[in-house]
């Protein structure tokens, strides 16, 4: 799918981090970008900054864990702009680092509500319009944790949610092949990227407040630490993946090596 002026992209979690970099990359290609985010102040700042470059951006406060909120977003975009060409289900959170047996029920609810159901809500709200139009591309942000295990553990709820996003994306690809093969699907699996995801608790609902044990630090491992990839690089990788209709995107060769190592271990036990 060629990205060009006149198209419309919607990016959830688009006011900061990876989402903001994807917004900037689309805007640089001339797309009108609808930035959806749960933080009004960050959202306003992002819209002003993007529009200051001469691009066109609009902001909508959205809670992706709410089906109604995401449906209202889709209705607004289609009513105001008449189309959606690219959907990026990017919003995500991470609970405090704990062993699996110490994750609280509310850790699980919050993590899955945003990371998994937020993607499902986006697909449900936007993909029917793409099918009707016969065009489009869906990008779902998972994580390297969706393809391999985070070294040191301690993020079981997050890892489970991101594995689920990979499976959801693969299923979406199979289902669209039957009814709308021209609609692309990409699952983004980044390694370390400077962002505010480890400050996710700032947006954690009071009803799901953290009442768990003291978080544990990441264990030191013998693996060479992964170098962080700048958000702008990830934004460009997403643009390239959409245009090349790539299904899987990792952000560095080191992440790819970890994913391939996991596949080798799986293959060894299945053959």
ABEGO torsion letter per residue (X at the ends): XBBBBGBBBBBBGAABEAAAAAAAAAAAAGBBBBBBBABAAAAAAAAAAAAAAGBBBBBBBBBAABAAAAAAAAAAAAAAAGBBABBBBABBBBBBBBBAAABBAAAAAAAAAAAAAAAAAAAAAAAAAAAAAGBEBBBBBBBAAAABBBBGEGAAAAAAAAAAAAAAAAAAAAAAAAABAABBBBBBBBBBBBBAAAAAAAABBAAABBABBBBBBBBBBABBBBBBBBAAAAAAAAAAAAAAGBABBBABAAAAAAAAAAAAAAAAAAX
